[in-house]
């Protein structure tokens, strides 16, 4: 049955039709919906893991137990999962194991633009890269077949535009796969040096075999330019491309160029590229981010003119217009509106529980080590209450190093913040190093009872699993004390005075301390909004003090404060700033 389907939903459908039985992932835009969609199929057990490393190790365990498994993450999550990935390349698998990774060119929701293709090359594992929803479905099925045929984990690469766009797919039926019997094999699965040294040659041989497979599989294909464009039996231009870049190329250039469309990014098809280059006068590589295909083509010593990053940037996304412009084609845009549309800057939601704590930190003028989550928006003006954000979990350990280097002077005026999900992901080890190595560091867990930035996924501190069912729950207070943190305080971030008082007290304490800023995300369905606040225009002195918290529900109209009743949730944080009782 043909239907319009989101790329991530199509990927999940491919898992289902492949007979996948276990999915373990960590949510990360733009990969999250693959796991959420897979959870809709009762035949697949799905879960959120504390982090990507744990998720991949869980999927590996399911593979060894004989069930096809999948692990999903975003590109920076692959950094966290790299340790098991590289050795898993040596051990191989039992039942098929597919690792989904979604890149985010242009950083729509990410802290960098890393190119995951490097991991496939470095780990020496095959990588497939679909270019639309139909391929997303079918490549997932191919990935499992490939995994089992060549005894390897398979990387399955999406990107924002493929993951979050829709196209036509033809859904099929599920193929139930009998569990594969586990066979004990110490030389294969115990990667002590004496065993691992014999596995490396197997990995190298496997890559060559997979490249041979790709030449016959149809995963890579050549689309010739229409004959009227040929000169002396050759197309003037040949393009090698993949993924969303293929779609842009087709839309911008149509059939005026010959195209080698790659579905397998690693290993690249040497012989196919050589043959393709003989059919064109000039070779142009169109790929997003790094020149991986381009550098490979140049390494082959092809007797042809090659262009790539001399025409296209290795920063940000490509587009139809960018490609058309690079080829000297008309890129006139459609009619434009003759009005200025205001930009909607990223900002914390009205009533966000993090706002009160960030206001207190801003008021105290402390240095704030930030972390990855929706609370990173605490760095945005007017709060500007964040100095550093590096990666998941880095705030606690970064603050520890900062304080060890700076001494008491730094310890008394610096804090670190991270969310409840991030704490479980990779913040616990940072807290452990603070407790173990005894820096007088004050750290804050912003506990909003959900994984907020990626769309309200459960985590090990919420007491619910992916399906919303009752699950094991980590007690943050008990955990911190068990780790050796004697000072553990809980505050309500809607109470600015309490936040300010507790932060000051813990900064004055000569030892490690943890503050838990606890209030559920205002967007949770279980959170009921209070009536919107009203401005008493007679009492308002137009001092704009209420504007200093940066709430989107508050503005100035006619020289007086104004509260938008459609946005205000009645949190009352702004009223604590008004000295005249106008709110």
N, C-alpha and C positions, 0 to 999 in steps of 0.2 A: 504494500500500500504506500503510495507516494504522499508525502506531507511536508509542510514547511517546518523546519526544526532548527533551533539554536545549535551552534557548533558544539557547545559543551553537552547539550542534551543528546545530540547525535553520537558523541563520544560515549556517553553512558549507555545509549542504545546498543552501540557496538560491543561494549562489555557484556551486556545482557545476552545478546545473540551469540557471543563467543562461548557462553557457558561459564563466565567468570563467577566465582563463588564468594570471594572475600575482597573487600575494599577497605583499606586503611589509609587515611589522608590527614593532612592538616590544612585548614582553610586558608586560601590566599588568592586574591584577585590577580589574574582572571581565570583561575582554575577551579574555584570553589564549586560551581554548579555541576561539575562532572560527578562529584560524590553525592551531592544533594539529589541529583536526578537518578543516580544509580540506586539510591536508597528507596526509590519508589517501586523497585522490583523486589518482590518478596523472596525471589530465589537467590538474591545477593545479600550477604551479611555486610553491612557498612558501619563504619565507626570513624569518629574523630580521635586522632591520637594526640598526645601532648605536644609533639613536634614532628618534623619530617623524618628525622633519623629513626625515631621510634616507629613511625608509620611504615617506613621502608623495611625495617627489620621484621615488623609484624607480617607484612606481605610476603617477605622471604620465608618466614616460618610456615605460612599457609601454603606456599609453593612446595616446600619440602614435604609437607603433610599430604601433598598430592592434589591440591585444589588450585585451579587457575586463580590468580590474584592480581590486584591492581593497587597502585599507590599514586596519589595525586598531590601536586604542590605547584607553587609558582616558582619563577626562576631563582629568586634568592633562597627559596626553600631547598633547592638542590644543593646549595652550599652546605646546609645543615646535614643533608643526607649523603654527602659525598663520601664520607668514611665507609659506610657499608657498600655503597655503589661500586667503588673501585675494587674492593676485594670480592664482591659478588660476581664481578666480571670473571674472576679466576675460578670461583667455585662452580659457576653455572647454576642451574636451577633443577627442579624436578618437574612439577607442572608449570605451565606458562606463567611468566611474571612480566607485567608491563608497568612502566614507570611514566606517568604523565607529568609533563612539566610545561607550564604556560609562561612564555616570555611577555614582557610588557614594554615594547618600544614606545618611546615618547613619555614613559613613566606616568601613565594615567593614575596609577595607584601604587607606586613603588619608589624606592630610594635610589635605584640605579638602573642602568640599561644593559646589564650583562647579557651576553649571548650564550645560551645554553648549549649551542653546538660544540663549544669548546670541551664540554664535559664528555660528550659522546666520543670525541677524538681521544681525549686524555684517558678515559676509562676503557677505551677500546670495545665499545658496545655499539650495536646498530641503533640508528635513530631514524624514525619515520616522521614525516611532516605533511599533514593534510592541508589542502588549500581551499576546502569548503566543507559544508556539513556532510555531504554525501561521502566524501573521502574520510571525514572524521569517523563516521560509522564504519566504513569498510577497512580503514587502516587499523582500527582497533582490533578487528577480527584477524587481519593479516599479522599484526604484531604478536598475537598469541601463537599463531601457527609458526611464525618465524622463531619465537622464543623456544618452543619445544623442539623444532627441527634442528636448531643449532645449539641447544643447551646454553642459552644466554638470556639475561634480562634484556629487555628492549626499551629504549627511550622513545617516548611518543610525544612529539613537540607541538604544542599549540601556540598561538599568540593572541593578543587581545582582540584583533579584528576577526579572526576565525572563530575564537571561543564565543564572542558576543555578537556575531552576525547570524542571520538566518538564510538558509537556502533549502532547496528541495532534496529530500532523501527518500529512498525506497526502503522502508523497514521490512525486515524479515522475521523469521521465527527463531526462537532460542534453540541452540544445539547443546543438549546436555552432554557433558564430558565425564566419563567414568573417572573416579579418583585414581591417580597414578600411585602405585605402591612405592613406599619409601624403601630404599635399599641403603643400609649402612655402608658408607664408603669413607673411611678416615682420610685416605689420600686425596679425596675430592673435596670434602667439606671441612676438614680441619686445616686452616691455613697457617700452620706453623711453617717456618722457613723451608724445612726439608721437603714439605709437600708443595708449598707454593712455587718453588723454583721449577718444578716439573709442570705446573699448570700454565705458566706464562707462554711457553711455545704453543700450547693448545689454543690459547687466546689468539695468538698471531695467525695461526693456521685457519682458525674459525673466521676471522675477518676476510681473508682471501676467499674462502668458500662462500661467505655471504655476498661478497661483491660479484662472484660468478652467478649466484642465485639471482641477484638484482637485474642482471643483463637479460634474463629470460622471463622474469616474473611480470613485467609490464608496470612495475612500480615507478619506473622512470620512462618517459615517453617523448618522442620527437613529433612536433607539429610543424610541418613545412609551410612556408609562405605560399600564397597563391602563385601559380606559374607566371602570371604577368609581371611579377616583381623580380623574376630571375634574370640574371645577366650572365651569359656564357655558362649556363647550366648551374649557376650558384645563386643563392640568395645573398644580396649585398650585406645583410646583417643577420647574425645568429645571436639569439639571447639565451643564456642559461639562467634559470630562475627557479623559485619554489614558493610554496605557501601563499601568503597574501600578495607578495610581490608578483606572482604569476597572474593573479586576478587584475592587478593594476596594469600589468604589461598588456594583457589581452584587451582591456578596455581602452588603453591609450593608443596602442599600435595595431590592434586587430590582426589581420593576416598579412601585414606588410613585412613582417620579419618571421624567420624560422625560429622555433622555440624548442629548447631541450628543457622540459619540465621535470624537475626532480621531486620524487616522493620519498626517496631514501637519501638522507643527508650524510650519513656515515654508515658504511664506507661509500665514497663517491665512485661512480662507474668510469674508471680510467679509459677503457676501450671505447665506450659509448661516446665519451667526450671527444676522443681523438677522431672518431669517425664523423661526428657531428661537425667538428671544426673544418673538416675537409669539404663540407657541403656549403660553406658560407665564406664570404670575403673578409668579414670582420666579426670578432666575437665580443659581445658586451655582457657582462655579468651584472644582473640586477638582484640585489639581496639587501635585506635590512640589517643594520648594525655592522658587524665586522666582515672584512673581505675574505671569508673562509673559502668559499667556492672559487673566488678569484685567485687567491694565493695557490690553491691546489692546481688550477688550470695553468698558471704561470710555471709551476714546478714541473709540468709535463713537457716543457720545451716545445710547445706547439709552434709550427711555422705559420703564425697568423697574428695579426694585430689584435691585441686584447685591451679592453677598457673595463673599468668598474668604478672604483672609488675616486677616480679622476673625474667622473661624471656625477656621482651620487655621494652624499654625505654618509659618514658612518655614525651620525648622531640622529636620533629620532626616527619617525616613521616615514616611509615613502607614500606616494599617492599617485593617482592617475595624472594629475596636473604636473607633479614633479617629473614624472617619467616623460610625459608629452613635451614638456619644456626642454628637457635634456636632449630630446631628439629634434628640437626645432619646430615642433608642431604648435598650432594655435591653441592657446589655453584660455581663451576668453571665458570669463565667468558669466553667469546669468545676471538678470537685473538685480540691483542692490536697493535696499531700503534707504531712504533719505532721512533716517533717524539714528540717533546714537543710542544703542542698546547697552545699558549698564552691565558691566561684568559682575557675575556672581562669584565673589571670592570664596574659597573654602573656609568654613567657620564652624565652630561647635554649635550644635542645635540649641534652640531656645530651651532652657531648663536642663541643659546637660549637667549632670552631677559633678563633672570635673571642674566646672567654671569657678565655683567658690574656692576650691583648693588653689587653683592657679592664681586667683586674685590675691589670696593670702600670701602666696610665694612672691608674687609681683610686688606687693606692698612691703614685704620684708627685705626685698632687694637681695635675695640669695641667688647663687649660681645654681642652675638646675640642669642636671644631666637627664635628658629625655630619652624616649624609646619609641618603638614602632607601634602605632595604633591610632585610633581616632583622636586620642589625647595629644598626639603630636601637634594638633591644631592649637595647643596652648602656646605655641611659639608665635602665633599670629597676633598682630597688633589689634586692639590696644593692650592686651595682656603681656605679650612678648615675654612670657614666663618660661623660656627654655633656651639653653645655651648650646647644647650639643645633642644630636641624634645620629647614631651610627648604624646599629643593626639590632635585631631582636635580642633582648636580654643584656645589651651592652651597658645600660645605664648604671646598674648596680656595681658591676666589676669596674667600669670606667671611673665611677666616683671613688671606689676603693683606691685605685691607683693615683687618682688626683689627690686624695687626702694623704696617702702615704708620702707622696712627693712634696706636698705643700705644708703638711704638719697641722698643728692646732689652729693656725690662722685660717686655713681652708676648711677644716672640719667644722668650725663654728658658723660658717656662712655658706654651706653647700649642701644640696640634697639631690637625690635621684628619684625619678618617678617611672613606674611602668604599670601596665594593666594586669588584671587577674589572669587572663589567658596567656599573656606574654611571660608573666612570672612562672607559670607552669612550663611554658615552652622552653625557656632558657634563662630565666631569672633566678631560679633556685640555686644554681651553682654560683652565681654572683653573690647571693646572700651567704652562701656557705663560705666563700673566701673572706667575706667581711667578718663573719663569726670566728672563723679559724685563725685568721691573721690579725684580728683585733684592731681594726681601724675604728675610730669614733665616727662612723658614717651613719647619717640619718637617711633612711630610704623609705619611700612611700609607694604602696600598692594602691592604685586607683581601681577599686573593685566595683565595677558596674554590673556584675552578675551575668556577663555575657561576653562573647567575642564580637565586639561592636563593628569594627571597621569593615569586615568582610561580609556583614549582613546578618548578624545575630545567630551565630553558631554556638552550640553548647561547648563547655570545656570542663576539665576535671574539678573545677571549684563550684560548679553550678548545681551539682546533684542530679543532672539529667544527661542522658546520652543523645546521640544524633537524632533519634526518633522522638525525643521529648519524654522518654520513659525514665522512671527513677533509676539512678545509677550511683556508684560510689562517689563520694564527695571529699575533696581535700579540705581540711580545716586549716586555714591559713595561720590563725593564731597558734594553734597547737604545733603546727609544722615549724613555725619560726622559733618557738621556744625549744622544741626538740633539737633544732640546729644550733642552739646556744645563744639565741637573742633573748635576753632577759627583759628588755624594755619593748613591749608590744602595746601600742595604743590604737584604738578604733575611734574614728571621728565621722561626723555627718558633714559632708562637703557643702550642704545647704546652709550650714552654720559657720559663717566666715570668722566670727570671733573665736569660736572653738578651734577651728583649723589654725588660726594665727597663734593662739595660746599654746597649743600642743606642739606645733612645729618649733616655736621658740624654746619650749622646755626641753625638747629632745635634742635640739642643737646645743643646748647648754650641758647636756648629759655627756660625761666623759666615757663613752663606750658605744658599741653598736646599738642601733634602735630601729624599730620598724613601726611606721604609722600606716594603718589601713584606712583609706578614705572610702567609706562604703555607702553606696546608694545605687539602686538599679538604674540602668539606662532608661531615660524618659520615654524612649520609643518602644519599649517592651509592651506587649499587649496586656500584661498583668499590671502595668503601672497606670493608675487612673489620674488624669490631670485634675488639678483644682481649678476653681474659677479664675479667669484672667484678672490681673490686677488693673486698677483704674487710677489714672492720674488726677489728683485734685489740683486743677489749674490755679486756684487761688493760692495754694500753699507752694506751688512750684516756683523756685527762684531762678530757674534757667541756669543753674550752676554746672549742669552736665556731668555731675558726679556719677549718676546712674549709667551714663554711657561708657564708663571706664571698664565695665565688665565685658563689653563687646557682645552683648546679647542681641540677636537679630530681631527680637520682638520690640526693642526700644529704639526710638528715633526722636528727632526734634522736629516739631511742626509748629509753625507760627511762634517760634521762640520758646516754646514750652515742650516738656517731655511728652512723648506719646507712646502708648503701648498698644501693639496690634493684638486684638483679642483672638485672632485666628492662629497666632503663633504662641502666645503666652500660655504657659501651663501652670501658672500660679506658684512657682517655686519659692518666691519671696526673697531671692538673693539680692535683687536690686533694691528692695525696700530697706535692706540693712545699710545701704550706702547713703540713703537720703536723710540728711540731718533735719529736714523740715517736715517730715511725715507726709510728704506729698504722694507717696505711692501706697 
